Amino acid sequence: MSPARRCSRTACGRPAIATLTYVYADQTAVLGPLATYAEPHAYDLCEAHSERLSAPRGWEVLRLAADPAAQGPSSDDLLALADAVREAGRPAPPPRVAPAEETGRVTARRGHLRVLTTD
C-alpha cells in the first residue's frame, strides 16, 4: 500500500488498496490488487469502496484476489538477477589494437577515412 496513492472517490482520503478498470467491449468492471503505478483510465479504491463496488445494470464485476505467492520475488526475478550477476562477473574483452600498431605504418585519420603512408 502506497501512502501517496489515495482512494479516487470524492472526499475519501483513505489509502488505496485496489485498482478498478473497465473493459467496455465485454461490459466488465475489473477490480484487482493495487496497480504498480497510477494510470489515467483506472481508479484506485480504498477497502470500503472496493467492497461496496457495484457495476451498471447488465455489467459483470470481476474481482481478482491478490496472489499471496506473487508478493515476494518470483523464480523469474531470481533467474534474471542471477543472469545479471553472471554478466557482471565476465572478464572484459581484450583491448582493441589501433590500426597503426597492427601494420606498423603511420596513419592519419580524416573523418571516417584513413590514409596509409608508404615508406
Summary of the structure (lengths in Angstrom):
residues: 119
radius of gyration: 29.2
end to end distance: 74.5
largest distance: 90.8
contacts: 227
relative contact order: 0.13
helix: 27%
strand: 24%
